[in-house]
Amino acid sequence: MSDVDELVAAVRRSSKYGRVCEDAVRGVGERELAKGRRLKDAIKATKKKLHQVGGAYLEGGMDYAAWLDDLRAASGNEGDFRWACAQVMRHHASTKERFQVLDEFYAAVLAGLPPVRSVLDLACGLDPLAIPWMGLPDGATYHAYDIYEDMVDFLRAFMKLTQVRGQALACDVLQSCPLPKVDLALVLKSIPCLEQIDRAAGAQLLDAIDADHLLISFPVHSLGGRDKGMPTNYEARFRELVAGKDWAIKRFEFATELAFLITRF
Ligand SMILES: C[S@@+](CC[C@H](N)C(=O)[O-])C[C@H]1O[C@@H](n2cnc3c(N)ncnc32)[C@H](O)[C@@H]1O
């Protein structure tokens, strides 16, 4: 067995990372081994990195089966269904934070766009739970990708309770996710995470995504709640990523998130 195969097997044997898809573990592991680390150290470093980019955002137990029961029970009533979605969104730091501004978030950024019939939500976390707030037309397609197999199984079942035709896939957006042409791509608060793995990730993704509109956002506080000049630094990074592109850009500042809507012609 090669070192990288051993690393992947060891990381996926652990309860915390056992449901992280194989290509994401392999991608991070190969980079750690390439730094010349010994296998044992590379395994440790891979787990640490997966924690930083994924595990650190998961809050409380992820009881997907119980959440699905609650969502199914609530699905006949719009208010109850939104309430059940909100309860689930509290279990991922990103959606928990966005929930404070959710009533304005999608309404503001999607105002003025033609009907969005297809969405690609990359490194989505639990953001698809916000579908009831997005105003998508019946039958819209929604592709949601994250590295957690159990999360995407849940998202697939969840989307059956909504008006969209959902597809959810566990994959590493840095290497192997299909990128269908869509009306709107969402890359919410994940460029900083992905660039911790590969500094070129943001630039490569922006080039590879085939969408008329892209919503890119950045956190304004760290997970620990401190500001650390993040909005200024992330805006500078975003401007670097779009420098020289002939794209229309609208900027939105929310209490919890800085967002940019890119329109390509
Ligand atoms: C900061 S959170 C953002 C979640 C979501 N986009 C939102 O804003 O609500 C980053 C997410 O990226 C996912 N992730 C990290 N690395 C990834 C990769 N290589 N491919 C796909 N998803 C990834 C994590 O599991 C986590 O859910």
The ligand as an SDF file (V2000), in Angstrom:
LIG
                    3D

 27 29  0  0  0  0  0  0  0  0999 V2000
  -17.0130   28.2980    5.7360 C   0  0  0  0  0  0  0  0  0  0  0  0
  -17.9780   26.9120    5.3540 S   0  0  0  0  0  0  0  0  0  0  0  0
  -19.1480   27.6130    4.2270 C   0  0  0  0  0  0  0  0  0  0  0  0
  -20.4010   26.8000    4.0760 C   0  0  0  0  0  0  0  0  0  0  0  0
  -21.4760   27.4010    3.1590 C   0  0  0  0  0  0  0  0  0  0  0  0
  -20.9370   27.7390    1.8660 N   0  0  0  0  0  0  0  0  0  0  0  0
  -22.1100   28.6170    3.7960 C   0  0  0  0  0  0  0  0  0  0  0  0
  -21.6240   29.7290    3.5740 O   0  0  0  0  0  0  0  0  0  0  0  0
  -23.0810   28.4450    4.5440 O   0  0  0  0  0  0  0  0  0  0  0  0
  -16.9210   25.9840    4.3260 C   0  0  0  0  0  0  0  0  0  0  0  0
  -17.5200   24.6910    3.8190 C   0  0  0  0  0  0  0  0  0  0  0  0
  -16.6600   24.1760    2.8280 O   0  0  0  0  0  0  0  0  0  0  0  0
  -16.6360   22.7620    2.9160 C   0  0  0  0  0  0  0  0  0  0  0  0
  -15.3960   22.3520    2.2480 N   0  0  0  0  0  0  0  0  0  0  0  0
  -14.1240   22.5320    2.6870 C   0  0  0  0  0  0  0  0  0  0  0  0
  -13.2450   22.0900    1.7880 N   0  0  0  0  0  0  0  0  0  0  0  0
  -13.9680   21.6350    0.7310 C   0  0  0  0  0  0  0  0  0  0  0  0
  -13.6160   21.0600   -0.5300 C   0  0  0  0  0  0  0  0  0  0  0  0
  -12.3540   20.8720   -0.8750 N   0  0  0  0  0  0  0  0  0  0  0  0
  -14.6200   20.6940   -1.3650 N   0  0  0  0  0  0  0  0  0  0  0  0
  -15.9190   20.8690   -1.0070 C   0  0  0  0  0  0  0  0  0  0  0  0
  -16.3060   21.4320    0.1570 N   0  0  0  0  0  0  0  0  0  0  0  0
  -15.3430   21.8100    1.0080 C   0  0  0  0  0  0  0  0  0  0  0  0
  -16.7080   22.4990    4.4060 C   0  0  0  0  0  0  0  0  0  0  0  0
  -17.1400   21.2100    4.7300 O   0  0  0  0  0  0  0  0  0  0  0  0
  -17.6710   23.6010    4.8560 C   0  0  0  0  0  0  0  0  0  0  0  0
  -19.0070   23.1450    4.8660 O   0  0  0  0  0  0  0  0  0  0  0  0
  1  2  1  0
  2  3  1  0
  2 10  1  0
  3  4  1  0
  4  5  1  0
  5  6  1  0
  5  7  1  0
  7  8  2  0
  7  9  1  0
 10 11  1  0
 11 12  1  0
 11 26  1  0
 12 13  1  0
 13 14  1  0
 13 24  1  0
 14 15  1  0
 14 23  1  0
 15 16  2  0
 16 17  1  0
 17 18  1  0
 17 23  2  0
 18 19  1  0
 18 20  2  0
 20 21  1  0
 21 22  2  0
 22 23  1  0
 24 25  1  0
 24 26  1  0
 26 27  1  0
M  CHG  2   2   1   9  -1
M  END
$$$$
